[in-house]
Each structure stands twice: as C-alpha cells, then as structure tokens.
Amino acid sequence: MWRHVAANAITFLMVALFLTGGVIIWGKAQYDSPGPLTQAVCVQVESGSNMRRVSKNLADQGAVSSAAIFRIGADYEEKTGQLKAGSFLIEPEATMQEIVDVITRGGASTCGTEIVYRVGVNRVSVQVRELDPATNRFVELAQFTPGTDEVPAEYTETRDQADIRFRIAVAEGVTSWQIVNALSSMDILEGTVPETPSEGALAPDSYEVRKGDDRAALIARMQSAQETLLAAAWEARAEDLPIDSPEELLILASIVEKETGVAEERRQVASVFVNRLNQGMRLQTDPTVIYGITRGEGVLGRGLRRSELRGETPYNTYVISGLPPTPIANPGRASLMAAAQPDETPFIFFVADGTGGHAFAVSLDEHNRNVAEWRKIEAERGAAAAGNASTGGND
C-alpha cells in the first residue's frame, strides 16, 4: 500500500511540476509577446506609486493582458524597485517587457501635459500643450506672451499640478542678455543670475526643468553644454581655416547664425566669410553692426542708418578688418559646425533673394544684379503693403 501511495505522490509531483513549467512558459510568452494595445496611450506614474498600482492602471487602459504577469515579470527582472515617476507614451502592441523598460528607465517624460517657455530672438512666449497619444502630436491648450498678454487660467491651473513637465526652449541666435532676462520672468524658477554670461557662452537647446530649479544652475548647464559643443566643433574643424582659436570659431559661428535662418545655407554663408578673411576683405555684415548698437540687449527694431554703417566701432565690420572682438549671439550646434567645416565655394557676396534664403555671387557685378533684384522685390512688397493698408486689407 505504501508503495502505491508513494507512486501516486511521485506521479502527482511530476504532473504538478509539468503544469508549473507549462504555466511559466505560458507566462513568459505572454510577457514577451506583442501587447493588446491598438493605439498609443499615455501612462502616468505618480511619485510614490508602486508596481501593483501601475500594473492595474496599465490593465485598465488595455496596455497589458494581465497585471499579475506584468508584476511577476518586473520582479523577475529585478525592476520592481526601479519605478520612475513621470508620464510615459506606450506604443501600440508594446510587450510587457518593453513597458517595464519604459517606466523604469528614467529620463524625461514622453507624453502628458507640458508647459514650454520659448525664448526667441524677438519675443518670449509660454505654451501649454498636451500630447495626443493617438496622433503622437501636441495639442495646444493655451499660449501667451508674458508681460503683454493676460495670463490664462489654463496656465496657472496646469502649472500647479503635480505631474506637469516644464521645458525651456532657447532659440538659436538669442543673446546671453535675452536668455537671462527671460529666465528672470519665469515664475517656476528660483534664485538669481549674478551676472550675464559672456556672449556666445550658452547653448541654444531645449532644457527640461523642474519647478523650483535654480536659475544660476540652469545657466551653468547651458554653459557646460556650449563648452562641449564648441570643443567638438574645434576638434572637427577643417584644415587651413583663417581662425586661430576656439574663441574665434565661436565668433564666426555667431555671425553665421545671425545671417541665415535656412539650415541648408549655413555652410555656404560660412564659406563667404572664410573666403573674405582669406582674401583680406572686410566681412561687411549688418548683424555685427547691430550688435555694436544694442550690445545684445533686445532687438534694434529698425533699419540701420548710413551713419551707423560708417561709424567706427569694434563691431562695425564695414569699417574694421577681421572678426569683431566677441560673438554677437549664442550659436547652435549647426552653425558651430558650419563655421568649422564650411563649404568650399568661390563666393564672396550674398544678399537676400526674397524667399528667406540668399543669392550668392563671385563677382561684384553679379552681386549688384542680385541686389537690384532684391530691391525690386522690396519695392513690390512695400507697394502691396501700402495698398492693403489703404483698403483695409480687403480684395
């Protein structure tokens, strides 16, 4: 009898082991297989949350087929304690393993609502926007200009929520004064910036920040980023450039940045200035003259006067030879690389062509024809604007 009982027990144990192994294999397949999502969703992980709560939220949103398998898989990978707070975009058919990786990896949130503070050359603006997971596009909820527009309720309500992302987007070509002045107006930041950094020392980029971050610390981040970019551009510079130091490369890049907003033109524009430096010609570029007037504190807001083009200042490249003494703005990565690796062209002139770009020329005669064409375009636009003003803009 005991032999019979023992045989039954062994059989039962083998069946149990077989079933357990089957369950494990099935669970592993569930964990690694494409998930049930048919369109992307945004999953919010609150600060102090846990894997049980998050797994239930994922199951409720249809992102995982089993909250239990999700938790067991996360625990098996030893990621249960690595949960990160934030808002995360879960793509269609994401596996449980992929979702665990997304919510434990850390870094910037990838969806949800965010407030973007845009520091531009001509103005500072604030935008409240939300990512639509279905289209992967942001939907604007509110937008205003600080100090000019009334602050919308959507901004103050959103700003005070716990899970909101904050981003400061600094445009290429802004000055250090503009950046410091803009940061001082942002009510989510604290502290002061003791002094305005030297021109060109700050990297234009998008910076994710938290409410209560220190302004001086953010400036230090921008300085560190620009040092890295400048070092990389200097290391990658072409041979025989007519510049002797990273500081001169930064100056040249800032001029390129202010002369064109067309990405494809940067290396061509840089080539014009390099050719002029090589030939001992003056740079003759308006943005340097403007900087000599404003010192980067805002925009000039009008055309240059003849007296200003003739005035002898350290920044008037119609008068001085070579580069001005400092950068005239904060150039971005693309302009730094354009200055370091300009195109090889014969061009020594360029003028606006009416499309947002420029017409380049080798000879003065060709350049004068391009200038005449640009003057014609200006006159036609002026006449059209005057006509619209006299008729109230009606056809």
C-alpha positions as CSV (number, residue, x, y, z in Angstrom):
1,M,0.0,0.0,0.0
2,W,2.8,2.4,0.9
3,R,4.4,1.7,-2.4
4,H,1.2,2.5,-4.1
5,V,0.8,5.8,-2.2
6,A,4.4,6.7,-3.0
7,A,3.9,6.0,-6.6
8,N,0.8,8.2,-6.7
9,A,2.7,11.0,-4.9
10,I,5.5,10.9,-7.4
11,T,3.0,11.0,-10.2
12,F,1.2,13.9,-8.7
13,L,4.5,15.7,-8.1
14,M,5.6,15.1,-11.7
15,V,2.2,16.4,-13.0
16,A,2.5,19.5,-10.8
17,L,6.0,20.2,-12.0
18,F,4.9,19.7,-15.6
19,L,1.9,22.1,-15.1
20,T,4.1,24.6,-13.2
21,G,6.6,24.5,-16.1
22,G,3.8,25.0,-18.6
23,V,2.4,28.0,-16.7
24,I,5.9,29.5,-16.5
25,I,6.4,29.0,-20.2
26,W,3.0,30.4,-21.0
27,G,3.6,33.4,-18.7
28,K,6.9,34.1,-20.3
29,A,5.3,34.0,-23.7
30,Q,2.6,36.5,-22.5
31,Y,5.3,38.8,-21.1
32,D,7.4,38.8,-24.3
33,S,4.6,38.8,-26.9
34,P,3.1,41.9,-28.6
35,G,0.5,43.5,-26.3
36,P,-3.2,44.2,-26.8
37,L,-2.9,48.0,-27.5
38,T,-4.3,49.1,-30.9
39,Q,-3.3,52.7,-30.4
40,A,-0.8,54.5,-28.1
41,V,-1.8,55.6,-24.6
42,C,-0.2,57.9,-22.0
43,V,0.5,56.2,-18.7
44,Q,1.1,58.4,-15.7
45,V,3.3,57.1,-12.8
46,E,2.8,59.3,-9.8
47,S,5.6,60.0,-7.3
48,G,5.5,57.4,-4.6
49,S,3.5,54.9,-6.6
50,N,4.2,51.2,-6.8
51,M,4.2,48.4,-9.4
52,R,0.9,47.0,-8.2
53,R,-0.9,50.3,-8.7
54,V,0.8,50.9,-12.1
55,S,0.1,47.4,-13.4
56,K,-3.6,47.8,-12.5
57,N,-3.6,51.2,-14.4
58,L,-2.0,49.5,-17.4
59,A,-4.5,46.7,-17.4
60,D,-7.4,49.2,-17.1
61,Q,-6.1,51.1,-20.1
62,G,-5.8,47.8,-22.1
63,A,-2.0,48.0,-22.3
64,V,-1.3,44.6,-20.7
65,S,-3.4,41.4,-20.7
66,S,-2.5,40.5,-17.1
67,A,-1.5,42.8,-14.3
68,A,-0.2,39.8,-12.3
69,I,2.1,38.5,-15.1
70,F,3.3,42.1,-15.6
71,R,4.3,42.4,-11.9
72,I,5.9,38.9,-11.8
73,G,7.9,39.7,-14.9
74,A,9.1,43.1,-13.5
75,D,10.0,41.3,-10.3
76,Y,11.9,38.6,-12.1
77,E,13.9,41.2,-14.0
78,E,14.6,42.9,-10.6
79,K,13.0,46.2,-11.8
80,T,10.1,46.5,-9.4
81,G,12.1,48.9,-7.2
82,Q,13.2,51.0,-10.2
83,L,9.9,52.5,-11.0
84,K,10.2,56.2,-12.1
85,A,7.6,58.9,-11.8
86,G,6.5,60.6,-15.0
87,S,4.2,60.4,-18.0
88,F,5.2,57.8,-20.5
89,L,4.0,57.0,-24.0
90,I,3.1,53.3,-24.5
91,E,3.2,52.4,-28.2
92,P,0.7,50.1,-29.9
93,E,1.4,46.3,-29.4
94,A,4.2,47.1,-26.8
95,T,5.2,44.0,-24.9
96,M,5.1,43.9,-21.2
97,Q,8.9,43.7,-21.2
98,E,9.1,46.9,-23.3
99,I,6.6,48.7,-21.0
100,V,8.6,47.7,-17.9
101,D,11.7,49.1,-19.6
102,V,9.9,52.4,-20.4
103,I,8.6,53.0,-16.8
104,T,11.8,52.1,-15.1
105,R,14.4,53.6,-17.4
106,G,14.1,57.1,-16.2
107,G,14.8,60.3,-18.0
108,A,12.4,62.8,-19.5
109,S,8.6,62.1,-19.6
110,T,7.5,61.2,-23.1
111,C,3.8,62.3,-23.0
112,G,1.2,64.1,-21.0
113,T,0.8,67.8,-20.5
114,E,3.8,70.2,-20.5
115,I,4.5,73.9,-20.3
116,V,7.1,75.2,-22.7
117,Y,8.8,78.6,-22.2
118,R,10.1,79.7,-25.6
119,V,13.0,82.2,-25.6
120,G,13.1,83.6,-29.1
121,V,15.1,86.4,-30.8
122,N,12.1,88.7,-31.0
123,R,9.9,87.6,-28.1
124,V,9.4,85.2,-25.2
125,S,6.2,83.1,-25.1
126,V,4.7,80.4,-23.0
127,Q,2.7,77.5,-24.4
128,V,0.6,74.9,-22.6
129,R,0.3,71.7,-24.7
130,E,-0.7,68.1,-24.4
131,L,0.4,65.1,-26.4
132,D,-2.4,63.2,-28.1
133,P,-1.2,59.6,-28.0
134,A,-3.4,58.6,-30.9
135,T,-1.6,61.0,-33.3
136,N,1.6,61.5,-31.4
137,R,1.2,65.2,-31.9
138,F,0.9,68.0,-29.3
139,V,-2.4,69.9,-29.0
140,E,-2.0,73.5,-27.8
141,L,-4.2,74.3,-24.8
142,A,-3.0,77.9,-24.2
143,Q,-0.4,80.3,-25.4
144,F,0.6,83.8,-24.2
145,T,3.4,86.4,-24.1
146,P,4.5,87.2,-20.5
147,G,4.2,90.8,-19.6
148,T,2.0,91.6,-22.5
149,D,-0.9,89.2,-22.5
150,E,-3.2,88.3,-19.7
151,V,-2.1,85.0,-18.1
152,P,-4.7,82.4,-19.0
153,A,-6.3,80.2,-16.3
154,E,-5.2,77.1,-18.2
155,Y,-1.6,78.1,-17.4
156,T,-1.9,78.7,-13.7
157,E,-4.1,75.6,-13.2
158,T,-1.7,73.4,-15.2
159,R,1.4,74.9,-13.6
160,D,0.3,73.9,-10.1
161,Q,-0.4,70.3,-10.9
162,A,2.0,67.7,-9.6
163,D,2.8,65.7,-12.8
164,I,3.4,68.5,-15.2
165,R,6.6,68.7,-17.3
166,F,8.4,72.1,-17.7
167,R,10.6,72.8,-20.7
168,I,12.6,75.9,-21.6
169,A,13.3,76.1,-25.4
170,V,16.1,78.6,-26.2
171,A,16.3,79.5,-29.9
172,E,19.5,79.7,-31.8
173,G,20.8,83.2,-32.2
174,V,19.5,84.7,-29.0
175,T,21.9,86.8,-26.9
176,S,23.0,86.0,-23.3
177,W,21.2,89.1,-22.1
178,Q,18.0,87.9,-23.7
179,I,18.3,84.5,-22.0
180,V,19.0,85.9,-18.5
181,N,16.2,88.4,-18.9
182,A,13.8,85.7,-20.0
183,L,14.7,83.3,-17.2
184,S,14.1,86.1,-14.6
185,S,10.4,86.3,-15.8
186,M,9.7,82.6,-15.4
187,D,7.7,82.1,-12.2
188,I,8.7,78.4,-11.9
189,L,12.4,79.2,-11.3
190,E,14.1,80.5,-8.2
191,G,17.3,82.4,-7.4
192,T,19.2,85.0,-9.4
193,V,21.9,85.0,-12.0
194,P,24.8,87.1,-10.5
195,E,26.0,88.4,-13.9
196,T,25.2,88.0,-17.6
197,P,27.4,85.3,-19.1
198,S,29.8,86.2,-21.9
199,E,28.2,86.3,-25.3
200,G,28.1,83.0,-27.1
201,A,28.7,81.0,-23.9
202,L,25.2,79.5,-23.7
203,A,24.0,76.6,-25.8
204,P,20.6,77.1,-27.5
205,D,18.6,74.0,-26.8
206,S,15.5,72.6,-25.1
207,Y,16.0,72.1,-21.4
208,E,13.7,70.1,-19.2
209,V,13.4,71.7,-15.7
210,R,11.5,71.2,-12.5
211,K,9.5,73.7,-10.6
212,G,11.8,75.5,-8.1
213,D,15.0,74.9,-10.1
214,D,17.8,77.5,-9.6
215,R,18.3,80.0,-12.4
216,A,22.1,80.1,-11.9
217,A,22.3,76.3,-12.0
218,L,20.4,76.3,-15.3
219,I,22.7,78.9,-16.8
220,A,25.6,76.6,-15.7
221,R,24.0,73.7,-17.6
222,M,23.8,75.9,-20.7
223,Q,27.4,77.0,-20.4
224,S,28.6,73.4,-19.9
225,A,26.7,72.3,-23.0
226,Q,28.1,75.1,-25.1
227,E,31.7,74.2,-24.0
228,T,31.1,70.7,-25.1
229,L,29.7,71.7,-28.5
230,L,32.5,74.2,-29.1
231,A,35.2,71.7,-28.2
232,A,33.7,69.2,-30.6
233,A,33.5,71.7,-33.5
234,W,37.0,72.9,-32.9
235,E,38.3,69.3,-32.9
236,A,36.4,68.6,-36.2
237,R,37.5,71.9,-37.9
238,A,38.8,71.9,-41.5
239,E,42.4,72.5,-42.2
240,D,43.7,76.0,-43.1
241,L,40.7,77.9,-41.6
242,P,41.7,81.6,-41.1
243,I,40.9,81.4,-37.4
244,D,43.3,80.7,-34.6
245,S,41.3,79.7,-31.6
246,P,38.0,78.2,-30.4
247,E,37.0,81.7,-29.4
248,E,37.4,82.9,-32.9
249,L,35.4,79.9,-34.2
250,L,32.6,80.9,-31.8
251,I,32.6,84.5,-33.1
252,L,32.4,83.3,-36.7
253,A,29.6,80.8,-35.8
254,S,27.6,83.6,-34.2
255,I,27.8,85.7,-37.3
256,V,26.7,82.7,-39.5
257,E,23.8,82.1,-37.0
258,K,22.5,85.7,-37.3
259,E,22.9,85.9,-41.1
260,T,20.7,83.0,-42.1
261,G,17.8,81.0,-40.8
262,V,18.0,78.5,-43.6
263,A,19.7,75.4,-42.4
264,E,20.9,74.3,-45.8
265,E,22.7,77.7,-46.3
266,R,24.8,77.8,-43.2
267,R,27.9,76.2,-44.7
268,Q,27.6,78.4,-47.8
269,V,27.3,81.6,-45.7
270,A,30.3,80.4,-43.6
271,S,32.3,79.9,-46.8
272,V,31.7,83.6,-47.8
273,F,33.1,84.9,-44.6
274,V,36.1,82.4,-44.7
275,N,36.8,83.5,-48.3
276,R,36.7,87.1,-47.3
277,L,39.0,86.5,-44.3
278,N,41.4,84.6,-46.6
279,Q,41.4,87.4,-49.1
280,G,41.8,90.2,-46.5
281,M,38.4,91.6,-47.3
282,R,36.2,93.2,-44.6
283,L,33.2,91.0,-43.6
284,Q,30.7,93.8,-44.1
285,T,27.8,92.1,-42.3
286,D,24.9,94.0,-40.8
287,P,24.3,91.8,-37.7
288,T,27.7,92.8,-36.2
289,V,26.9,96.5,-36.7
290,I,23.5,96.0,-35.0
291,Y,25.2,94.2,-32.0
292,G,27.5,97.2,-31.7
293,I,24.5,99.4,-31.2
294,T,22.3,97.2,-29.0
295,R,25.0,95.1,-27.2
296,G,22.6,92.3,-27.4
297,E,20.0,93.9,-25.2
298,G,16.9,93.4,-27.2
299,V,16.3,94.0,-31.0
300,L,17.1,97.2,-32.9
301,G,13.6,97.3,-34.3
302,R,14.5,99.5,-37.3
303,G,16.9,99.6,-40.3
304,L,20.5,100.6,-40.0
305,R,21.3,104.3,-40.7
306,R,24.1,105.3,-43.1
307,S,25.9,107.0,-40.2
308,E,25.8,103.7,-38.3
309,L,27.3,101.8,-41.2
310,R,30.1,104.4,-41.4
311,G,30.6,104.7,-37.6
312,E,33.9,103.3,-36.3
313,T,33.1,100.8,-33.6
314,P,34.7,97.5,-32.7
315,Y,31.7,95.7,-34.2
316,N,31.3,97.6,-37.5
317,T,32.7,95.1,-40.0
318,Y,32.2,97.6,-42.7
319,V,35.0,99.6,-41.1
320,I,37.2,97.1,-39.2
321,S,39.2,94.3,-40.6
322,G,38.7,90.7,-39.5
323,L,36.3,89.5,-36.8
324,P,34.6,91.6,-34.2
325,P,36.0,91.2,-30.6
326,T,33.3,88.9,-29.3
327,P,30.4,86.7,-30.5
328,I,27.2,88.6,-31.3
329,A,24.8,85.9,-30.2
330,N,24.7,82.3,-29.0
331,P,25.2,80.0,-32.0
332,G,23.8,76.5,-32.0
333,R,25.4,73.2,-33.0
334,A,24.7,73.5,-36.7
335,S,26.3,77.0,-37.0
336,L,29.3,75.9,-35.0
337,M,29.9,73.0,-37.3
338,A,29.2,75.2,-40.4
339,A,31.9,77.6,-39.2
340,A,34.3,74.7,-38.5
341,Q,33.5,72.9,-41.8
342,P,32.4,75.5,-44.4
343,D,31.6,74.6,-47.9
344,E,34.4,75.1,-50.4
345,T,32.9,77.8,-52.7
346,P,34.2,80.8,-54.7
347,F,31.5,83.1,-53.2
348,I,32.4,86.4,-51.6
349,F,29.0,88.1,-51.7
350,F,25.4,87.3,-50.8
351,V,22.1,89.1,-50.5
352,A,18.6,88.2,-49.6
353,D,16.6,86.6,-52.5
354,G,13.1,87.1,-51.3
355,T,12.4,83.5,-50.4
356,G,14.0,83.6,-46.9
357,G,17.3,82.5,-48.4
358,H,20.2,84.3,-50.2
359,A,21.6,84.7,-53.7
360,F,25.4,84.1,-53.7
361,A,27.9,85.7,-56.1
362,V,31.5,85.6,-57.0
363,S,31.9,89.0,-58.7
364,L,30.7,92.4,-57.7
365,D,28.8,92.8,-61.0
366,E,26.8,89.6,-60.3
367,H,26.3,90.7,-56.7
368,N,25.0,94.2,-57.8
369,R,22.5,92.5,-60.1
370,N,21.3,90.3,-57.2
371,V,21.0,93.4,-55.0
372,A,18.9,95.2,-57.7
373,E,16.6,92.2,-57.9
374,W,16.2,92.2,-54.1
375,R,15.5,96.0,-54.1
376,K,12.8,95.3,-56.7
377,I,11.2,92.7,-54.5
378,E,11.3,95.0,-51.5
379,A,9.6,97.8,-53.5
380,E,6.9,95.4,-54.8
381,R,6.2,94.2,-51.2
382,G,6.1,97.8,-49.9
383,A,3.6,98.8,-52.6
384,A,1.4,95.8,-51.8
385,A,1.5,96.5,-48.1
386,A,0.5,100.2,-48.8
387,G,-2.3,99.0,-51.0
388,N,-3.6,96.6,-48.3
389,A,-3.4,99.4,-45.7
390,S,-5.4,101.8,-47.8
391,T,-8.2,99.3,-48.5
392,G,-8.2,97.8,-45.0
393,G,-6.7,94.5,-46.4
394,N,-9.8,93.7,-48.5
395,D,-9.6,92.4,-52.1
